[in-house]
Amino acid sequence: MSIERLGPIDPVSTYNKNQKANKVESKTPRDSISVSNEAKSKAEFLKISDEVQQASDVREEKIAEVREKLKDPSYINDRILADVADRILDVFDL
């Protein structure tokens, strides 16, 4: 009588197959971070300060008001010219 081999009966190969299956099942823990409330508030402050710095310093309503005044020829007189000249001299410290 002859017994033919049907499959691996080697206990080492069976053990190795089980170990490979276990390694696949175990997941490695993922890295994570946590951000403190202080860091969140500082980030929000920096974002707002960047937006303020990028904002225009020009007020459109003032420009429109001055344009309307300049359309009136009686607006420009000696008093206005003297005030403008004084302000220009003050800006340049003259």
C-alpha positions as CSV (number, residue, x, y, z in Angstrom):
1,M,0.0,0.0,0.0
2,S,1.3,3.4,-0.9
3,I,0.3,6.7,0.7
4,E,0.5,9.7,-1.5
5,R,1.0,13.1,-0.2
6,L,-2.0,15.4,-0.6
7,G,-0.5,18.6,0.7
8,P,2.1,20.1,2.9
9,I,2.1,18.5,6.3
10,D,5.2,20.4,7.3
11,P,4.3,22.2,10.6
12,V,6.9,25.0,9.9
13,S,5.2,26.0,6.6
14,T,1.8,25.9,8.3
15,Y,3.1,28.1,11.1
16,N,4.7,30.6,8.6
17,K,1.4,30.9,6.7
18,N,-0.5,31.7,9.9
19,Q,2.1,34.4,10.9
20,K,1.8,36.1,7.6
21,A,-2.0,36.2,7.9
22,N,-1.7,37.7,11.4
23,K,0.7,40.4,10.2
24,V,-1.8,41.5,7.6
25,E,-4.6,41.7,10.1
26,S,-2.7,43.8,12.6
27,K,-2.7,47.4,11.5
28,T,0.0,49.8,12.5
29,P,-1.3,52.8,14.6
30,R,-1.5,56.0,12.6
31,D,0.3,59.1,13.6
32,S,-1.9,61.9,14.9
33,I,-1.6,65.4,16.3
34,S,-3.7,67.6,18.4
35,V,-3.8,71.4,18.2
36,S,-4.3,73.4,21.3
37,N,-7.0,76.1,21.6
38,E,-4.2,78.6,22.0
39,A,-2.6,77.6,18.7
40,K,-6.0,77.7,17.0
41,S,-6.7,81.3,18.3
42,K,-3.2,82.4,17.2
43,A,-3.7,80.9,13.7
44,E,-7.0,82.7,13.5
45,F,-5.4,86.0,14.6
46,L,-2.6,85.6,12.0
47,K,-5.2,84.9,9.3
48,I,-7.2,88.0,10.2
49,S,-4.1,90.2,10.4
50,D,-3.1,89.1,6.9
51,E,-6.5,90.0,5.6
52,V,-6.3,93.4,7.2
53,Q,-2.8,94.0,5.7
54,Q,-4.1,93.1,2.3
55,A,-7.1,95.3,2.6
56,S,-7.1,98.6,0.7
57,D,-6.4,101.8,2.7
58,V,-8.6,103.7,0.3
59,R,-12.1,104.6,1.3
60,E,-14.2,104.7,-1.9
61,E,-16.9,106.8,-0.3
62,K,-14.4,109.6,0.5
63,I,-13.0,109.5,-3.0
64,A,-16.5,109.8,-4.5
65,E,-17.3,112.7,-2.1
66,V,-14.2,114.6,-3.2
67,R,-14.8,114.0,-6.9
68,E,-18.3,115.5,-6.5
69,K,-16.9,118.5,-4.7
70,L,-14.3,119.1,-7.3
71,K,-16.9,119.1,-10.1
72,D,-18.3,122.3,-8.5
73,P,-16.2,125.2,-9.7
74,S,-17.0,127.3,-6.7
75,Y,-15.5,124.7,-4.3
76,I,-11.9,125.6,-5.1
77,N,-11.2,129.0,-3.6
78,D,-8.2,130.7,-1.9
79,R,-9.1,129.2,1.5
80,I,-9.1,125.6,0.1
81,L,-5.9,126.1,-1.8
82,A,-4.2,127.5,1.4
83,D,-5.5,124.5,3.5
84,V,-4.2,122.0,0.9
85,A,-0.8,123.8,0.7
86,D,-0.5,123.7,4.5
87,R,-1.3,120.0,4.6
88,I,1.3,119.2,2.0
89,L,3.9,121.2,3.9
90,D,3.0,119.3,7.1
91,V,3.3,116.0,5.4
92,F,6.8,116.7,4.2
93,D,7.8,118.6,7.4
94,L,8.6,121.8,5.6
